[in-house]
């Protein structure tokens, strides 16, 4: 295909680097063994930051041949329809934060890897109706705005539930060595607040950009 401009290359590279930083090093170690709040930060990075950057940095000519086969095209069309994408992403996020399933990810590495792969895959699906490199597969701007606003609700609901719950939901973190002087209850509440507030800011910010670009084009 035609050459890719430097900004798009940088955006794609930054998305890959963001995944790397979120899934390795201090964030990985603190989230797995010490602090729930860092685990929530990690989940936000791999669902709300890295996937949109990679989609923005991907040229359409790279993807079109991959989805050209009829069966693949039908599957992609179905999975990335806004209602389906919304349910898949929100449902995956909610199910894996059920204490029983979440606890399993902390003691079994393959389960944890599978959880993260599902978060990443469903995040790409969730962002596709807005940022698909193939423009005809995007929603129209007014629907993009509506979709992004609706997408904030499940994450805010989950964050509110984690923040306001009166008991420790994930005992593994209560048994973990304490770092930075953060107790287990405060750890859970701060983690819930991260899911509650910053997630909405990212999605509302994206909706504002869509609105601004739509307004300029009109």
C-alpha positions in Angstrom: 0.0 0.0 0.0 1.0 3.7 0.0 3.6 4.9 2.5 2.5 5.4 6.1 3.1 8.9 7.5 5.3 9.4 10.5 2.5 10.3 12.9 0.7 7.1 12.2 3.9 5.0 12.6 4.6 6.8 15.9 1.0 6.2 17.1 1.2 2.5 16.3 4.6 2.2 18.0 3.4 4.1 21.1 0.5 1.7 21.3 2.8 -1.3 21.3 5.1 0.3 23.8 2.1 1.0 26.1 1.2 -2.7 26.0 4.7 -3.6 26.9 4.9 -1.2 29.8 1.5 -2.3 31.2 2.3 -6.1 31.0 5.9 -6.1 32.2 8.1 -4.5 34.9 6.8 -2.7 37.9 3.2 -2.5 36.8 3.1 -6.3 36.2 4.8 -7.1 39.5 2.7 -4.8 41.7 -0.6 -5.8 40.1 0.0 -9.5 40.4 1.4 -9.7 43.9 0.7 -6.5 45.9 -1.9 -3.9 44.9 -5.3 -4.2 43.4 -5.3 -0.6 42.4 -2.3 -1.2 40.1 -4.1 -4.1 38.6 -7.0 -1.8 37.8 -4.6 0.7 36.3 -3.2 -2.1 34.2 -6.7 -3.1 32.9 -7.4 0.5 32.0 -4.2 0.8 30.0 -4.7 -2.5 28.0 -8.3 -1.7 27.2 -8.6 2.1 26.9 -5.2 3.4 25.9 -3.2 0.8 23.8 -5.9 -0.5 21.5 -7.1 2.9 20.2 -3.5 3.9 19.6 -2.9 0.8 17.5 -6.1 1.2 15.6 -5.2 4.8 14.8 -1.8 3.7 13.6 -3.0 0.9 11.4 -3.5 1.7 7.7 -6.6 0.3 6.0 -4.6 -1.5 3.3 -3.0 -3.7 5.9 -6.4 -5.1 7.1 -8.5 -5.2 4.0 -6.8 -8.4 2.6 -7.2 -10.1 6.0 -11.0 -9.6 6.1 -11.6 -10.2 2.4 -12.6 -13.9 2.7 -16.4 -14.0 2.9 -16.5 -16.0 6.2 -14.0 -13.7 7.9 -15.8 -10.6 6.6 -19.1 -11.8 8.0 -17.6 -12.7 11.4 -15.8 -9.3 11.7 -19.0 -7.5 10.6 -21.0 -9.3 13.2 -18.6 -8.9 16.1 -17.9 -5.2 15.5 -21.5 -4.1 15.2 -22.0 -1.6 18.0 -24.5 -3.5 20.1 -22.5 -6.8 19.9 -19.2 -5.1 20.6 -20.7 -3.3 23.5 -22.1 -6.5 25.1 -18.9 -8.5 24.4 -16.6 -6.0 26.0 -18.7 -5.0 28.9 -19.7 -8.6 29.7 -16.1 -9.8 29.6 -15.0 -7.0 31.9 -17.8 -7.8 34.4 -17.4 -11.6 34.4 -13.6 -11.4 35.1 -14.1 -9.1 38.1 -16.4 -11.6 39.8 -14.3 -12.6 42.9 -14.2 -16.3 42.1 -12.8 -15.8 38.5 -10.6 -12.9 39.5 -9.1 -14.9 42.3 -8.3 -17.7 39.9 -6.2 -15.3 37.7 -4.0 -14.5 40.7 -3.1 -18.2 41.4 -3.0 -19.6 37.9 -0.7 -18.0 35.3 -2.4 -19.5 32.1 -5.8 -18.2 33.4 -4.3 -14.8 33.9 -2.9 -14.7 30.5 -6.2 -15.9 29.0 -8.0 -13.1 30.9 -5.6 -10.4 29.6 -5.9 -11.7 26.0 -9.7 -11.6 26.3 -9.5 -8.0 27.6 -7.3 -7.0 24.7 -9.3 -8.7 22.0 -12.6 -7.4 23.2 -11.2 -3.9 23.7 -10.2 -3.9 20.0 -13.7 -5.0 19.1 -15.2 -2.3 21.4 -13.1 0.5 19.8 -13.7 -0.7 16.2 -17.1 1.0 15.6 -15.3 4.3 16.3 -11.7 3.9 15.1 -11.8 1.1 12.5 -9.0 1.7 10.0 -11.6 0.6 7.4 -13.8 3.7 7.4 -17.0 2.2 6.0 -17.1 -0.1 9.1 -17.3 2.9 11.5 -20.5 4.3 12.9 -21.6 7.7 11.7 -20.3 10.5 14.1 -23.6 11.1 16.0 -23.8 7.3 16.7 -20.1 7.2 17.7 -20.8 9.8 20.3 -23.8 8.0 21.7 -21.9 4.7 21.7 -18.9 6.1 23.5 -21.1 7.7 26.2 -23.0 4.4 26.7 -19.6 2.5 26.9 -18.7 4.5 30.0 -21.7 3.1 32.0 -20.6 -0.5 32.6 -17.1 0.6 33.7 -18.5 3.3 35.9 -20.9 0.8 37.4 -18.2 -1.7 38.1 -15.9 1.0 39.6 -18.7 2.2 41.8 -19.4 -1.3 43.1 -15.8 -1.9 43.9 -15.5 1.5 45.6 -18.6 1.3 47.7 -18.5 -2.3 48.7 -18.0 -2.7 52.5 -15.9 -5.9 52.4 -12.7 -7.1 50.8 -13.7 -8.8 47.6 -10.4 -10.3 46.7 -8.8 -11.9 49.7 -5.4 -12.5 47.9 -4.7 -8.8 48.2 -5.6 -8.7 51.9 -3.0 -11.4 52.5 -0.3 -9.7 50.3 2.6 -7.7 51.8 1.6 -4.1 52.2 3.5 -1.6 50.1 3.4 2.2 50.2 1.4 2.1 53.4 -1.9 1.3 51.5 -4.2 -1.0 53.5 -6.3 -3.6 51.7 -9.6 -1.7 52.0 -8.1 1.5 50.7 -6.4 -0.4 48.0 -9.8 -1.8 46.8 -11.5 1.6 47.0 -8.8 3.4 45.1 -8.8 0.6 42.5 -12.6 1.1 42.2 -12.2 4.9 41.8 -9.7 4.3 39.0 -12.2 2.2 37.2 -15.0 4.7 38.0 -13.5 8.0 37.1 -10.5 7.9 34.6 -12.3 5.3 32.4 -15.1 7.8 31.9 -12.7 10.6 31.2 -11.0 8.7 28.4 -14.3 7.7 26.7 -15.9 11.2 27.2 -12.7 12.7 25.8 -12.9 10.5 22.7 -16.6 11.5 22.3 -15.6 15.2 22.5 -13.0 14.7 19.8 -15.5 12.9 17.6 -18.0 15.8 18.2 -15.4 18.5 17.4 -14.3 16.8 14.2 -17.9 16.3 13.1 -18.8 19.9 13.9 -15.7 21.1 11.8 -16.7 18.9 8.9 -20.2 20.3 8.9 
